[in-house]
């Protein structure tokens, strides 16, 4: 399997996982869901990351969570990173 195929396949699975997460939390009605991942708020950086020479900038941007959840009463804010996994490992879920 080529690297491009593997990357595309995992990208699609990751996007599906993010969409499922987003829809679940929007539909529960308890949170306002904000997409916050760098591929959504700074698509140019995501697209051209191989050409950016400042690694510190990429590190900061890549560490942005995928979502920010705001409780409807505005008392809680949660930062969420969504990951697709083929197997469930409880320690990974807790992280």
FENBEL-V324659 format. One record per run of one state. SS is the DSSP state (2 for helix, 1 for strand, 0 for the rest). FROM is the first residue (numbers start at 1). TO is the last residue. If there is no record, write none. Layout:
SS&FROM&TO / SS&FROM&TO
This chain:
0&1&2 / 2&3&28 / 0&29&30 / 1&31&35 / 0&36&37 / 2&38&41 / 0&42&42 / 2&43&47 / 0&48&48 / 2&49&51 / 0&52&54 / 2&55&62 / 0&63&66 / 1&67&71 / 0&72&76 / 1&77&80 / 0&81&89 / 2&90&94 / 0&95&95
